Amino acid sequence: MSQLSSLFLDQLSRGCCGHQLIFGTTMNFLVSVFCALISVTFAVPNEKMLNILYAIMDPDDTGLIKESNLKKFYLSFDGDGDGIVTSSEFVSGWQSDFGGKSQTATALFDLSDVNQDGRFTEDDVTLMYKSFDRDGNGQVIDREFLQTMRQVLSEIPFVVMFLNGDHNKDNYISIQELDVIFEQFDFNSDGTIDASEFIVGWTRKGYSDVATAKRLYAMFDINNDDILEKTTDVYAVFKSMDRDGNNQLDEREFVDKWVQIFKEISKGPRRF
């Protein structure tokens, strides 16, 4: 059994570590949704995963995360010892230590690959450590790590959604691929999606509960006619995600918009 596996099992047997997670009102809603989303793919609940990761990063429970521990953790997935962690190495190692589905690990790898060059190296460790150092004082305390890692984990379901939507695996979602996603909800193939189709399709995929699905439907129904149509409602959503206007969505555009959407519906129905 690896060191990571031992720590993992130790944390499961003891429960959460002493560093409690702190949420605001909006974040409480988001965490409940994100936990529901991630529970489909993680082998343990999201909050416990945060605490497990913290215990690994701060083994002496000092309240400080050292860059060397962050480096040690990520480079432990370097199977061939060449100083570079590939996606396949990370996915294999993550599933070995933590279980869960491969897409979850792939999504976490994408989010950890800060410079988006398709591999994880010491450069990514440095960039990641800086992102954890929220006040820029050169050190990362427990609260900073937990807040930043919580955000990273909260984005995983949306990265998985992106990976599922990118059918040709070119790292973009096009209008044509959006049509395929649309058709998955159009059960009667009439070219539109009504509320019942959307809610059933959305909840059946395990994306959220019925109440959240209803809020999403109200938000996506741009012209408020109780029907989702490609050329009006759905394409408007696509356009709102396409920040650079190149008629395709990269992973960052897609994920950022979904995070924004869920923040908005936590406050009640909104329109684009």
ChimeraX attribute file (.defattr): number of C-alpha atoms within 10 A of each C-alpha:
attribute: neighborCount
match mode: 1-to-1
recipient: residues
	/A:1	7
	/A:2	10
	/A:3	10
	/A:4	19
	/A:5	14
	/A:6	12
	/A:7	17
	/A:8	20
	/A:9	14
	/A:10	13
	/A:11	19
	/A:12	16
	/A:13	9
	/A:14	8
	/A:15	12
	/A:16	18
	/A:17	15
	/A:18	10
	/A:19	15
	/A:20	13
	/A:21	15
	/A:22	10
	/A:23	12
	/A:24	8
	/A:25	9
	/A:26	14
	/A:27	14
	/A:28	13
	/A:29	17
	/A:30	19
	/A:31	19
	/A:32	13
	/A:33	19
	/A:34	22
	/A:35	20
	/A:36	18
	/A:37	21
	/A:38	26
	/A:39	16
	/A:40	17
	/A:41	19
	/A:42	20
	/A:43	14
	/A:44	17
	/A:45	14
	/A:46	21
	/A:47	16
	/A:48	17
	/A:49	21
	/A:50	21
	/A:51	22
	/A:52	23
	/A:53	20
	/A:54	22
	/A:55	21
	/A:56	20
	/A:57	23
	/A:58	18
	/A:59	14
	/A:60	10
	/A:61	15
	/A:62	9
	/A:63	17
	/A:64	18
	/A:65	25
	/A:66	15
	/A:67	17
	/A:68	12
	/A:69	15
	/A:70	20
	/A:71	19
	/A:72	15
	/A:73	16
	/A:74	19
	/A:75	20
	/A:76	18
	/A:77	22
	/A:78	20
	/A:79	16
	/A:80	10
	/A:81	10
	/A:82	9
	/A:83	14
	/A:84	17
	/A:85	24
	/A:86	19
	/A:87	21
	/A:88	17
	/A:89	17
	/A:90	24
	/A:91	23
	/A:92	17
	/A:93	18
	/A:94	22
	/A:95	16
	/A:96	14
	/A:97	17
	/A:98	17
	/A:99	17
	/A:100	19
	/A:101	15
	/A:102	18
	/A:103	19
	/A:104	23
	/A:105	25
	/A:106	21
	/A:107	24
	/A:108	22
	/A:109	25
	/A:110	20
	/A:111	19
	/A:112	18
	/A:113	22
	/A:114	19
	/A:115	15
	/A:116	12
	/A:117	10
	/A:118	13
	/A:119	19
	/A:120	25
	/A:121	21
	/A:122	16
	/A:123	13
	/A:124	19
	/A:125	23
	/A:126	15
	/A:127	15
	/A:128	20
	/A:129	21
	/A:130	17
	/A:131	17
	/A:132	22
	/A:133	18
	/A:134	17
	/A:135	11
	/A:136	10
	/A:137	8
	/A:138	11
	/A:139	16
	/A:140	22
	/A:141	17
	/A:142	19
	/A:143	17
	/A:144	18
	/A:145	23
	/A:146	22
	/A:147	16
	/A:148	16
	/A:149	18
	/A:150	17
	/A:151	13
	/A:152	14
	/A:153	22
	/A:154	20
	/A:155	20
	/A:156	25
	/A:157	25
	/A:158	24
	/A:159	24
	/A:160	22
	/A:161	17
	/A:162	21
	/A:163	20
	/A:164	14
	/A:165	19
	/A:166	20
	/A:167	17
	/A:168	12
	/A:169	10
	/A:170	10
	/A:171	15
	/A:172	21
	/A:173	23
	/A:174	20
	/A:175	17
	/A:176	11
	/A:177	16
	/A:178	19
	/A:179	14
	/A:180	13
	/A:181	15
	/A:182	19
	/A:183	17
	/A:184	14
	/A:185	20
	/A:186	17
	/A:187	17
	/A:188	10
	/A:189	10
	/A:190	8
	/A:191	13
	/A:192	18
	/A:193	25
	/A:194	17
	/A:195	16
	/A:196	14
	/A:197	15
	/A:198	22
	/A:199	23
	/A:200	16
	/A:201	17
	/A:202	21
	/A:203	15
	/A:204	12
	/A:205	11
	/A:206	14
	/A:207	20
	/A:208	18
	/A:209	16
	/A:210	14
	/A:211	10
	/A:212	20
	/A:213	21
	/A:214	18
	/A:215	18
	/A:216	22
	/A:217	22
	/A:218	22
	/A:219	21
	/A:220	24
	/A:221	23
	/A:222	20
	/A:223	14
	/A:224	13
	/A:225	11
	/A:226	14
	/A:227	18
	/A:228	24
	/A:229	20
	/A:230	19
	/A:231	9
	/A:232	13
	/A:233	19
	/A:234	21
	/A:235	15
	/A:236	17
	/A:237	17
	/A:238	20
	/A:239	16
	/A:240	14
	/A:241	21
	/A:242	17
	/A:243	16
	/A:244	11
	/A:245	10
	/A:246	10
	/A:247	15
	/A:248	22
	/A:249	24
	/A:250	20
	/A:251	20
	/A:252	16
	/A:253	16
	/A:254	22
	/A:255	21
	/A:256	14
	/A:257	18
	/A:258	18
	/A:259	15
	/A:260	11
	/A:261	18
	/A:262	19
	/A:263	15
	/A:264	17
	/A:265	21
	/A:266	19
	/A:267	11
	/A:268	13
	/A:269	16
	/A:270	15
	/A:271	14
	/A:272	11
